[in-house]
Amino acid sequence: MAGDAPPPPAQGPDLSFLVAAGIALVAAAVLVRNLLPAKRDLAETLRREENLRKEIEDLAKERARLEMQEEALRNDPGYQQRVLRRQTGMTMPGEWIVR
């Protein structure tokens, strides 16, 4: 038939699309390769931060305890005496140490 148009020529995939898709795949691979270790590093950093916060809290409690002990050593003769007796094994005249 003379009025029929010829079929369009078969076309392959668009070259610019393939190049863009290839670039996108390479970019995705680079991102994944770089982000996964960063995520692990972040998790490790957060774990260390939590451990340091707990250590700081523990040290603050220890400091408060030591400050109370220092205050008692400075101002409480009974406490001073108990500490000296325990550390040196000293007794008052007429006392016996029983172990």
Helices and strands as residue ranges (DSSP letters): H 15-75, H 77-88
